[in-house]
């Protein structure tokens, strides 16, 4: 496996050169980071070039780094990570790109490279608020159409902003302010004084 990784790493460095922001190895796979301006072109090259031939997009997801490293993260907040597979060469690659702006994260869509990116990008838009330039139908996919906010962002409250219930008088589902009081759950272990004896252990 190490030989294949070194081979892939060598090909990527040779072909992409200055477009590479970083190229690191973790958990037996390489992670390639590129700038937003090079994202779509790099993805197309990864798919088409016979030397790498990543013809399959396995997954694409959004990431919010705002609380990463217990708040010590100083880089850009939002990223998109694509997991690629080459059936020809039997190797995998993570392709990561950071959105240039934290306030309004935007990256290019990969639907023109791998059509199955459609639903993955809609999910990243819905849950993280990441916009994808060139996506033909960027709509929410997991939350309601009228949902406000993006629930996988680190600053989104755990209880949400509103709750929904069925109103028998109106005969429909309605939204209302959250009625659950926020609370912090602290796990505790409670044992009686004779725990060790009851469990068959002897003291001393």
C-alpha positions in Angstrom: 0.0 0.0 0.0 2.8 2.4 0.9 4.3 1.9 -2.6 1.0 2.8 -4.3 0.6 5.9 -2.1 4.1 7.1 -3.1 3.3 6.4 -6.7 0.1 8.4 -6.5 1.8 11.2 -4.6 4.5 11.4 -7.2 2.0 11.7 -10.0 0.0 14.4 -8.2 3.0 16.5 -7.5 4.4 16.2 -11.0 1.1 17.1 -12.7 -0.4 19.7 -10.4 2.7 21.4 -9.1 1.9 24.9 -7.8 -1.9 24.2 -7.6 -1.3 22.0 -4.5 -1.9 23.9 -1.2 -1.0 20.7 0.7 -0.7 17.0 0.2 -0.7 14.8 3.3 -1.1 11.2 4.2 -3.5 10.0 6.9 -5.2 6.7 7.6 -3.7 5.1 4.6 -5.0 7.7 2.2 -3.8 11.0 0.7 -5.6 14.3 1.2 -5.1 16.9 -1.6 -6.0 20.5 -0.8 -6.4 23.0 -3.6 -7.6 26.6 -3.8 -11.2 27.4 -4.9 -10.1 28.8 -8.3 -8.4 25.4 -9.1 -11.1 23.2 -7.6 -13.2 22.3 -10.7 -10.2 22.0 -13.1 -8.4 19.7 -10.6 -11.4 17.5 -10.2 -11.8 17.2 -14.0 -8.1 16.3 -14.4 -8.4 13.7 -11.6 -11.2 12.1 -13.4 -9.8 12.2 -17.0 -6.1 11.7 -16.8 -5.1 8.0 -17.4 -2.3 8.3 -14.8 -4.8 8.7 -11.9 -8.3 8.0 -13.4 -10.6 8.8 -10.4 -13.7 7.9 -12.3 -15.9 7.5 -9.2 -17.0 10.1 -6.6 -17.8 8.1 -3.5 -18.9 10.9 -1.2 -18.9 14.7 -0.9 -19.5 16.5 2.4 -19.3 19.9 4.0 -17.1 20.6 7.1 -17.3 23.5 9.6 -13.9 24.0 11.2 -15.0 26.8 13.6 -14.5 24.7 16.7 -11.7 22.5 15.4 -8.8 21.9 17.7 -10.8 23.2 20.7 -11.0 26.7 19.1 -7.4 26.9 18.1 -8.1 26.6 14.4 -7.0 29.8 12.6 -7.8 28.9 9.0 -10.9 29.3 6.9 -14.1 28.0 8.4 -15.9 26.0 5.7 -14.6 23.3 3.5 -15.9 20.7 1.0 -14.3 17.3 1.0 -14.7 14.8 -1.8 -13.8 11.1 -1.5 -12.6 9.7 -4.9 -12.0 6.1 -6.1 -10.0 4.9 -9.0 -11.3 1.4 -10.1 -8.5 1.1 -12.7 -5.6 1.8 -10.3 -7.4 0.7 -7.0 -6.5 3.8 -5.0 -8.4 6.5 -3.2 -8.0 10.2 -2.6 -9.5 12.9 -0.5 -9.9 16.2 -2.4 -10.5 19.2 -0.1 -11.2 22.8 -0.8 -11.9 25.7 1.6 -14.4 28.4 0.7 -12.8 31.8 0.3 -15.3 33.6 2.6 -16.6 32.4 5.9 -19.7 34.7 5.8 -20.9 33.4 2.4 -19.1 30.1 1.5 -19.0 29.4 -2.2 -17.2 26.8 -4.2 -17.7 25.4 -7.7 -20.1 22.5 -8.3 -18.7 19.2 -9.4 -22.0 18.0 -11.0 -20.4 18.5 -14.4 -17.5 16.2 -13.5 -19.4 13.6 -11.4 -23.2 13.8 -11.8 -23.8 12.0 -8.5 -22.4 15.1 -6.8 -25.9 16.6 -7.2 -27.5 15.2 -4.0 -24.2 15.5 -2.0 -23.9 19.2 -2.8 -27.6 19.8 -2.0 -27.0 18.1 1.4 -23.9 20.3 2.1 -25.9 23.4 1.1 -28.8 22.4 3.3 -26.8 21.4 6.4 -23.8 23.8 6.2 -25.1 26.7 3.9 -22.3 26.1 1.4 -23.2 27.4 -2.1 -22.2 25.6 -5.2 -21.7 27.7 -8.4 -23.1 26.0 -11.4 -25.4 23.6 -9.6 -28.6 23.4 -11.6 -31.0 22.7 -8.7 -29.6 23.8 -5.4 -32.5 23.2 -3.0 -32.8 21.9 0.6 -32.9 18.1 0.6 -33.2 17.0 4.3 -34.9 19.9 6.0 -38.2 21.6 5.2 -38.4 24.2 2.4 -39.2 26.9 5.0 -36.4 25.9 7.4 -34.3 28.7 8.7 -30.6 28.2 9.2 -28.2 25.3 8.6 -28.3 22.7 11.4 -24.7 21.3 11.0 -23.0 24.6 11.6 -21.3 24.7 14.9 -23.1 27.8 16.0 -26.6 26.3 15.4 -28.4 25.7 18.7 -28.9 22.0 19.6 -32.6 22.5 20.2 -33.0 24.5 17.0 -34.9 27.8 16.6 -38.4 26.5 16.2 -40.4 23.3 16.8 -43.3 21.9 14.9 -46.5 20.2 16.1 -49.9 19.2 14.8 -52.6 21.7 15.6 -56.0 20.0 15.8 -57.9 23.3 15.6 -56.1 24.4 12.4 -56.0 20.9 11.1 -52.3 21.2 10.0 -48.7 21.2 11.2 -47.6 24.5 12.6 -44.3 26.0 13.7 -43.8 27.6 17.1 -40.9 28.8 19.3 -38.9 26.1 21.0 -40.5 25.2 24.4 -37.6 23.0 25.6 -35.3 24.8 28.1 -31.6 24.5 27.1 -29.7 22.3 29.6 -26.3 20.8 29.9 -26.2 17.1 30.4 -23.3 15.9 32.6 -23.0 12.1 32.9 -22.6 10.8 36.4 -21.8 7.4 37.9 -23.8 6.7 41.1 -22.8 3.7 43.2 -24.0 2.8 46.7 -21.6 2.6 49.6 -21.6 -1.2 49.5 -21.1 -1.5 45.8 -17.9 -3.5 46.0 -19.3 -6.0 48.4 -22.6 -6.4 46.5 -20.6 -7.1 43.4 -18.6 -9.8 45.1 -15.4 -7.8 45.5 -13.4 -7.6 48.8 -11.9 -4.5 50.1 -8.2 -4.4 51.1 
